[in-house]
């Protein structure tokens, strides 16, 4: 059950935080001049972003300490 919750937390965190990070990076003038800007469809309050970051850190720590393989999270290996 803990493992399933960790997977869900990591997937939700990636889906919500990555577009916001891409928006920040493409807002930098050198990057914007090269690739253009991106407007994130997700706009979360600061406290929720911090909460998602902490939850993702805890979930990834749990995944690392259990040394369990998950096809979606652990990449292309093997």
MOFEN-V901898 format. One record per residue. PHI is phi in whole degrees, 0 to 359 (999 if undefined). PSI is psi as a letter, one per 40 degrees, with the letter a starting at -180 (999 if undefined). BURIAL is b if it has 24 or more other C-alpha atoms within 12 Angstrom, else e. Layout:
phi={PHI,PHI}
psi={PSI,PSI}
burial={BURIAL,BURIAL}
This chain:
phi={999,296,297,296,296,297,297,297,298,294,294,297,299,297,294,265,269,301,300,292,294,296,298,295,294,285,280,291,306,296,288,298,293,275,244,91,254,231,253,289,284,249,228,263,293,303,296,286,298,296,298,295,296,294,295,294,296,293,293,290,295,298,297,290,287,279,53,260,266,227,299,279,274,263,81,271,310,57}
psi={d,d,d,d,d,d,d,d,d,d,d,d,d,d,d,d,d,d,d,d,d,d,d,d,d,e,e,h,d,d,d,d,d,d,e,a,i,h,h,h,e,h,g,i,i,d,d,d,d,d,d,d,d,d,d,d,d,d,d,d,d,d,d,d,d,e,f,i,h,h,d,d,d,e,a,e,i,999}
burial={e,e,e,e,e,b,b,e,b,b,e,e,b,b,e,b,b,b,e,b,b,b,e,e,e,e,e,e,e,e,e,e,e,e,e,e,e,e,e,e,e,e,e,e,e,e,e,e,e,e,e,b,e,e,b,b,e,e,b,b,e,e,b,e,e,e,e,e,e,e,e,e,e,e,e,e,e,e}
